[in-house]
Amino acid sequence: MGIDYRGLRDPNAEYTMRDLAAESMGVTADRGGGRDVEITDVQTTMVDGNFPWTLVRVYTDAGIVGTGEAYWGAGAPELIERMAPFLVGENPLDIDRLTEHLIQRMSGEGSIGGVTVTAISGIEIALHDITGKILEVPAYQLLGGKYRDAVRVYCDCHTETEGGAGPPDGKPTGEDPPAADPIAVAEEAERVVSDLGYDALKFDLDVPSGHEKDRANRHLRNAEIAHKKAIVEAVTEAVGHRADVAFDCHWSFSGDSAKRLARALEQYDVWWLEDPVPPENHDVQREVTRSTSTPIAAGENVYRTHGQRRLLEEGAVDIVAPDLPKVGGMRETVKIADLADLYYVPVAMHNVSSPVATVASVHVGAAISNALAVEFHSYELDWWDDLVSETVIEEGYIEVPEQPGLGVTLDMDAVEAHMVEGEELFDEV
Ligand code: MG
């Protein structure tokens, strides 16, 4: 007798391969025994952090609620609201099936990239929180267990003299911010290492130098490269071997300028140079990476494993930098890390999130062999960790939570105090 596979891709099918397998082993194939739980509601609240953080809560009829977070971006709450009917009545333990279900149902909205993937990521994280709580295991255990008990955090740093980073946007107006001062950048590096206890840092390198003539053409003049070199030299000499330091270019430069910059920095042993060229053309990315011994990182601007595939397969990055609540969620980040590991490429997780998605990144960082570090982008925001009851970052590391699920508990007073105007607080469980 043949097996009927027709129900396999149908999330509403009552009789699936799992049931058939269970029956063949003489196991009762009903939905009880811990699987007797259904999603009842999905809600969001946006918090006004140094980015807008879209917090997600998935409610169940077991009285257990899961918390997730979607990467910032207008539209995520609306998309999550659109997806809620596809989840209500479903079993939250089937994380992969539900995530795939959402990708398929939202394909018209563009679930291969952009804010739709971000919205799905927030739900996927919440499903890990629920599943961990129901099975009474920490989320990393759902991902295959852990390689490490604490995950290294790198601190994204800024100085007042930088005048703000950003992509080139045309000719200087004469009202541009002053040139970044290499000495001030080095002093901030020293402060973050000595006073805040980090041994891993990142600074922006797409900062004003006072030598820009035309930012729209992406060309770096020699004087600009010399200024960037002075920043890198000042910082790396200040911290020496006490810290690893990366530098971010935010997709700013032409291919030849990126190569010249990367070559000029080779003598300083930077941790990595991030996103020197725009993110769309992997061929140029590969040429830049192969032209230099300076390690090149990229990846925060592509989505899902499909988006990272060519970067990895073609040797276009030395370090891959997915953003977990943007790229597709926890399982998707593990898939990317596994693919990266086939090419012996380590993973530095981009992160600008609240403690919720930061800790989701920590669970993945614990569960993959090739984790370098997780970014912390909010050291100037003194209430960042007030959003959860737990202590998060200590001495430049985050201890991997051992509580069921993500192991973070939203402090609802803090969430309410920092909600974006017009947002509503989550319902009580
Ligand atoms: Mg970056």
Residues whose N, C-alpha, C, O or C-beta is under 5 A from the ligand:
A	BS01	MG	D248 E274
